[in-house]
């Protein structure tokens, strides 16, 4: 029988193992602080639980099967506070037991410092053993100041911990990519034949509910002037958002089947709008809920009906005045849909049938921004900025040689070119491996050398190119891989660093397969059958369901494949259509943003809310520009991780009929965790013992926060007992959180005996 020192009978027992935090968190005497329901265990001998935040002196909670009542103060003989700590010290009325020491109660339940002796102030969090006041609200890192990251559980900016031992980080372990299908959309009851997806999916949060949505153009044909319908799918499960009464399904609002939409808040109402091509020519805009907004008009009010087959729509704030513009090729429209000027809708195309894909950038560092193609660039008022006289092509922009000035990259007529963006002059030229015209380029650091490279596909190869500036600029092929894209030979691609090792991977889909290539050497890391007749589409990498894990959204179509051309190795039966979302099997991919709003996406041209930056920060200038193009990034805090620690204690007050087990769960990491973290209790010294039951935390645990989770073990008898607890574990031993430390998620309590106390 366990006895106290100094003549005190212990009815509250607590131990810690190594660095495990052992805290008997006590509320006011007799008060109730528990709140949530625990789940029933399967072992005999009593099994129910409840979770509660705050004090141990309060009630054990009402939830859970056979949950016990309150643990009022004074249940330890000779210790009025009811809190016995360490070797038998009786804590005072306004103290609690923290790592075997009585310390003043922390009303905020946020403890900090190496020994947890610091109680952070109201609203503060603990980052790297320092209390910190959160800053502005945020949806991702791009909303925060330099030196901050967006804490996703809190939705506020907090200081980014400095690199070092105190920084809690999780980096994905090296190993193969293991994508798994999370959901797919392949059929519909609304216009059921319109299920072909040949354009890049757009991902935005339509309703501002925290869950992104996937906006797609669906068709039953691939004619350049063919009709399609705009649809929106819930990013969590692919369920359609709009019913058959939506304006998007009206005949007069049908969209062009081969125009890629863009989405952003163009009218300042706080919600995104969607702009795309209209069947028969022109532009059409819809509100976030699918309500018709406008058809494009000329300045005199007449309908603007110019054909823009296979175009991509871009949205940017040219003047930085808070009033975004819509750009299609060399045509610019006000946010109301009124044409400002039309310098040619095919500007930025690599052949008129498969374009344009123009971009917007501030070429000279003096606002307004310019509209840029491969041959010509225009000012925001429509005047010519330069004309290099060369064949047009698909552009992208970045600082390739790290001299502080950007270079313009153009894919045109089977070549990759680099230009001076101030004059349009060609600096370097190289034939692309393979055949065909070539698709829109991406720019990223593919080999972790700190210098960006260029990548693009054509009809028979995907290639990565290196550029060397200086007196004699040169382009060279770093690697290439065979592909199959005889349909358009202009497919695009996106880029993402899945493992966060600094070397980005290529995400690409040709006529037959969705692939991921290693950026450094082109090794094929993943291949999945996914058919497409192709234009210039590509998979997008986003957090599509808002769970702080990264997914890849892939569109597919099989209309032509079912007819036998193009032919793929898996045959007609393996072709498919619709939308397919893949995530990592173990949620090990680094986090990224929840938005990809247009074909010419780069980190600085859209905020996570869908607002258009005014003015836009140059994408090649640090700290907010990451000097890439069409790459998905999270930015600061991408490796920040939680660290869930647990200690275990027991109340013997209900003896001999029961023992109340209390698990103190604290997040000692640098990233919050949501409510619902699993806590499992066992009788014995490890998880092979008798399972008692499990309960869940009831609130998000920000860095430094803690919660008391209780479990009632019924009818224990008079034996000497040991108990074991583990946090963030399910019945199969798996967890929901990737932590910087995984070896402090368990605790054992030995020598528990009811004895003669009752």
Protein Blocks (a to p, Z undefined) as FASTA:
>chain_A
ZZdehhiacfbdcddehjbccddddddehiafbfbdcdddfbehiaaddddehjfklceb
jehehiacdddehiaghianopaehjlpacdfkbcceehiacdddfkopaedjklpaccd
ehiaceehiacddddddfbfklpcehiacdfknopacddddedjklccddddeddddddd
fbdcfbdfehkllmccfbdcddddfkonopacddddddfbfbfkbccddddddfklopaf
bdfkbmklgfklcccfkbccddddfkonopacdddddehiacddddfkopafbdcddfko
pacfbdcehiacddddfkonopacddehjaccdfkopafbdcbjkgoiabjklccddddd
dfkopacdddddfkbccdfkopafbdehiacdddddddfkonopacddddeehiacdddf
knopafbdcddehedjbpadddddfkonopacdddddfkbccdddddehjbdcdddfbdc
ddddfknopaccddddfkonopacdddddfkbccdddfklopafbdcddddebjabccdd
ddfkonopacddddddfklmmnopacdfkojmlgccdjdddddfklpaccddfbdfbfkl
cfklpcfkopacdddddfkbcfkbgoiahiacebeoklgccdddddddddfklpckbccd
ddddddfbfbdcdehiacdddedjbfklccfbdcddfbdcdehiacddddddehkbjadc
dddddehiafkopafbdcfbfklmbccdehiafklmZZ
